[in-house]
């Protein structure tokens, strides 16, 4: 990883912590897959855009309906639990 890429990731992580009021280190709890039968969502606001079959890193289990996740492009957002499958 180059220095430029490392700084870009650090900046994205700081922005995430500010936007979601997340304190502490960002740790990946597990990985889950978006249900291949689900409809794709564009996202917006604090919701993460979803693609069928996409593998997401779970950052936090926030409540019974939503999970805080990160996708492969290092974008963060909430995802409905009903659309997620365990690997």
RANOR-V517699 format. One record per residue. N is the residue number from 0. RES is the residue in three letters. SS is DSSP state (hx for helix, st for strand, lp for the rest). PSI is psi in degrees with one decimal (999 if undefined). D_CENTER is the distance of its C-alpha to the mean C-alpha in Angstrom with 1 decimal. Layout:
n->N res->RES ss->SS psi->PSI d_center->D_CENTER
n->N res->RES ss->SS psi->PSI d_center->D_CENTER
//
This chain:
n->0 res->UNK ss->lp psi->132.1 d_center->21.2
n->1 res->UNK ss->lp psi->165.2 d_center->23.2
n->2 res->UNK ss->hx psi->-39.1 d_center->23.5
n->3 res->UNK ss->hx psi->-43.7 d_center->22.2
n->4 res->UNK ss->hx psi->-39.4 d_center->18.9
n->5 res->UNK ss->hx psi->-44.8 d_center->18.6
n->6 res->UNK ss->hx psi->-36.7 d_center->19.3
n->7 res->UNK ss->hx psi->-42.2 d_center->16.9
n->8 res->UNK ss->hx psi->-41.1 d_center->14.0
n->9 res->UNK ss->hx psi->-40.7 d_center->15.6
n->10 res->UNK ss->hx psi->-44.4 d_center->15.8
n->11 res->UNK ss->hx psi->-40.4 d_center->12.2
n->12 res->UNK ss->hx psi->-40.1 d_center->11.5
n->13 res->UNK ss->hx psi->-42.2 d_center->14.4
n->14 res->UNK ss->hx psi->-40.7 d_center->13.4
n->15 res->UNK ss->hx psi->-47.9 d_center->10.1
n->16 res->UNK ss->hx psi->-36.4 d_center->12.4
n->17 res->UNK ss->hx psi->-46.2 d_center->14.9
n->18 res->UNK ss->hx psi->-41.6 d_center->13.0
n->19 res->UNK ss->lp psi->5.5 d_center->11.5
n->20 res->UNK ss->lp psi->46.8 d_center->14.6
n->21 res->UNK ss->lp psi->125.2 d_center->12.9
n->22 res->UNK ss->lp psi->148.1 d_center->15.8
n->23 res->UNK ss->lp psi->-171.8 d_center->16.3
n->24 res->UNK ss->lp psi->150.0 d_center->14.8
n->25 res->UNK ss->lp psi->108.0 d_center->11.1
n->26 res->UNK ss->lp psi->137.3 d_center->11.5
n->27 res->UNK ss->lp psi->118.4 d_center->9.7
n->28 res->UNK ss->lp psi->-44.0 d_center->11.4
n->29 res->UNK ss->st psi->177.9 d_center->11.2
n->30 res->UNK ss->st psi->141.7 d_center->9.9
n->31 res->UNK ss->st psi->160.0 d_center->10.2
n->32 res->UNK ss->st psi->141.0 d_center->11.3
n->33 res->UNK ss->st psi->134.1 d_center->11.3
n->34 res->UNK ss->lp psi->123.8 d_center->14.9
n->35 res->UNK ss->lp psi->-20.8 d_center->17.2
n->36 res->UNK ss->lp psi->-7.6 d_center->19.4
n->37 res->UNK ss->lp psi->157.1 d_center->17.0
n->38 res->UNK ss->lp psi->146.6 d_center->17.5
n->39 res->UNK ss->lp psi->142.2 d_center->15.1
n->40 res->UNK ss->st psi->143.3 d_center->13.7
n->41 res->UNK ss->lp psi->-22.5 d_center->13.7
n->42 res->UNK ss->lp psi->-162.8 d_center->11.4
n->43 res->UNK ss->st psi->149.3 d_center->12.9
n->44 res->UNK ss->lp psi->-120.1 d_center->13.1
n->45 res->UNK ss->lp psi->6.9 d_center->10.1
n->46 res->UNK ss->st psi->140.8 d_center->8.9
n->47 res->UNK ss->lp psi->135.0 d_center->6.6
n->48 res->UNK ss->lp psi->140.7 d_center->9.3
n->49 res->UNK ss->st psi->141.6 d_center->9.8
n->50 res->UNK ss->lp psi->143.5 d_center->12.3
n->51 res->UNK ss->lp psi->134.1 d_center->14.5
n->52 res->UNK ss->lp psi->2.7 d_center->14.2
n->53 res->UNK ss->lp psi->140.0 d_center->10.9
n->54 res->UNK ss->st psi->126.6 d_center->9.7
n->55 res->UNK ss->st psi->146.4 d_center->6.1
n->56 res->UNK ss->st psi->127.9 d_center->5.9
n->57 res->UNK ss->st psi->122.1 d_center->6.3
n->58 res->UNK ss->st psi->-40.3 d_center->6.8
n->59 res->UNK ss->st psi->137.5 d_center->9.1
n->60 res->UNK ss->lp psi->99.2 d_center->11.0
n->61 res->UNK ss->lp psi->-46.8 d_center->12.0
n->62 res->UNK ss->lp psi->-169.0 d_center->14.7
n->63 res->UNK ss->lp psi->-19.6 d_center->16.3
n->64 res->UNK ss->lp psi->-23.7 d_center->14.6
n->65 res->UNK ss->st psi->155.1 d_center->11.0
n->66 res->UNK ss->st psi->140.0 d_center->8.1
n->67 res->UNK ss->st psi->120.0 d_center->5.5
n->68 res->UNK ss->st psi->167.2 d_center->2.2
n->69 res->UNK ss->st psi->136.2 d_center->2.2
n->70 res->UNK ss->lp psi->-175.9 d_center->4.9
n->71 res->UNK ss->lp psi->-19.2 d_center->8.5
n->72 res->UNK ss->lp psi->13.1 d_center->9.4
n->73 res->UNK ss->lp psi->32.8 d_center->7.5
n->74 res->UNK ss->lp psi->140.9 d_center->6.1
n->75 res->UNK ss->st psi->152.7 d_center->4.0
n->76 res->UNK ss->st psi->173.3 d_center->4.9
n->77 res->UNK ss->st psi->144.5 d_center->6.6
n->78 res->UNK ss->st psi->135.4 d_center->7.5
n->79 res->UNK ss->st psi->134.0 d_center->11.2
n->80 res->UNK ss->hx psi->-32.9 d_center->12.2
n->81 res->UNK ss->hx psi->-21.1 d_center->15.1
n->82 res->UNK ss->hx psi->0.3 d_center->13.2
n->83 res->UNK ss->st psi->144.4 d_center->11.8
n->84 res->UNK ss->st psi->142.7 d_center->14.3
n->85 res->UNK ss->st psi->145.8 d_center->14.8
n->86 res->UNK ss->lp psi->999 d_center->15.7
//
